[in-house]
């Protein structure tokens, strides 16, 4: 055998696995930031649109049978605007991702329910990736699990908040 030829069977699986893990770890920070920025921007614009066209939003919520349409339209519009900006900053990422996830579940159960069923049953050339609330929900669930990442307001405010709550708890006990 020619020693200058690379044989894949001679490469230890541990080296391949180690390389893959290193690459995944190196790109995780970029993936978190990109996800926060894209989702945050999308939610902020959607929330702003709901506020700018509030009457249409209320009418749409009413047509979906959402109770207290005016109150819910205001809540969702505000949550999307504030939550979107917070996601972009990486502030309260897990909390806002959880709250925004709930709005995506409602969207899947109401406005986009038919599209979701079509995608699952593979009707009308609709794929699961065509169901925007489902795609957003998957990314939001990932943010809940992964957090905001190192380049975020959470990474700077987190230690301060822990110290603040720790002092408050000790003052109440002591």
N, C-alpha and C positions, 0 to 999 in steps of 0.2 A: 504494500500500500504506500502511496505517495504521501509523505508527512505534510506536504504543503497544502493538501486538500483538506478542507474542513468537513468533518463528518458530524452530523447532528447527533448520532448515537453516542458520540464521545463527550458531548456537552452534558454536564451533570444537571439533572432536573432541578436540583437545589439552586444552581446558579440562575437558571431561567426564572424560577419562582422568586428568587431574591431580587432580580432585575425588575420583574413585573411589579413587585411590591414597592420597590423604590420609586418606580415611575408613577405608580398610583398615588403614593404619598406626596410626590413632588407636584402633581397636577391638582390635588384636592383643593388647595387654597385658591387656585385660579377658578376651579369649577364652582366653588362656593360663592366667590365674588361675582362671577358672571351670572350665576343663577339669581342671586340677590338683586343685581342691577337690572336684569331683563324682567324678572317678575315684578320687582318694585316699580319700575318705570311703567309697565303695562297696567298694574293696579292703580297707580297714581293717575294715569290718563283716563282710565275707565271711571274712577271715582269722580274726577273733575267733570267728565262728560255727563255723568248722572246728575251732578249738582247743577251744571249749566242748563240741562234740559230736564229739570226736576219734574215738571208736570208730565212729560212723556214717561219718565221713570215710574212715577206713581201709577199712571195709566197701565203701563206694562205689568207692574207688580199686581195690580188689581185684576188684570186679565188672566194672570196665572193662578189667581185664587189665594195669593199670599195675604194672610190676615194683617190688619193694621198697615195697609199698603203705604200710607204717607210716612208713618213712623219708621217702618222697615226700610223704605227707600232712603230716608235721611240717614239712618244708621249705617246701611250698607255703603252709601256714597261716601260718608265720612270715614268709615273704616277702610275702604279701598284707597282713598286719598291719603289719609294719615298713615295707614299701614304700609302703603306703597313707598312713601317717603322714608318711613322707618326701616323697611327692608333694604332700600338703597344705602342707607347709612349704616345698616347693621345694628340697629338699636331695638332691643326687645324682639330680636329675630324669632325666637321660638314662640313667644306669646303671640306676636302678630301673624306668624305663619299658621298657628293653630286657629286663630280667629278667622283668618282668610280662608282656611281649609273648610270651615263650617259653611261659608258662603258658597264655596264650590260644590259642596254636597247638596245644598239647597238648589243650586243651579242644575245639577244633574238630576235631581228629583222633580224639577219643574220644567224650566225653559228648555233644557237640553236632554230631557229624558228620552224623547223619541229618537233623537240622533244617537244617543248611547245604545239604545236597543237595536237600532239599525246596524251600528258598528259591531256589536256583539254577535248579532245574527248574520253578519256579512251581507246585508241588503243594501241596495242602491249605491254600491261602490263607496261606502263610507267605512273608513278605518278608525280604529280607536284613537289614533293620533289626530284625527279630524275633530275630535270632541275636546275643544279647548279647555273647558272646566276640568276634565279628567286629566289632561296633561299638566295643567297648573296644580291640580291636587297632588299629583305624584311628586312634583318638584317641591311643593310646600311641605309634604310629609318628609321629604328628604332633608329640608332645612330644619324641621322640628328635631330630627334625629342628629343632624351634624352640627347644628348651631351656626353662628354667623361667621366663624373663621377668625383668623388672627388680625386681619386688617378690617376692623369693624369698631363701631362705638361700644358694642358689648364687651369686647376684649379690654377696653380701657375703663369702662364704668363697672364691669363685673367685680373686680377686686375691691373697689371702693364701696359698692353696695354690700358686699359680704362683710366688710369691716363695720359698716354702719349698722347693719342688722345684728351683727355679733355684739356690738357695744350696747345696743338697745335691749337685746335679750339678756345680757349680763346685768344691766341696770335693773331690769324687772325682777330678776332672780335674787340679786344681791341686795 
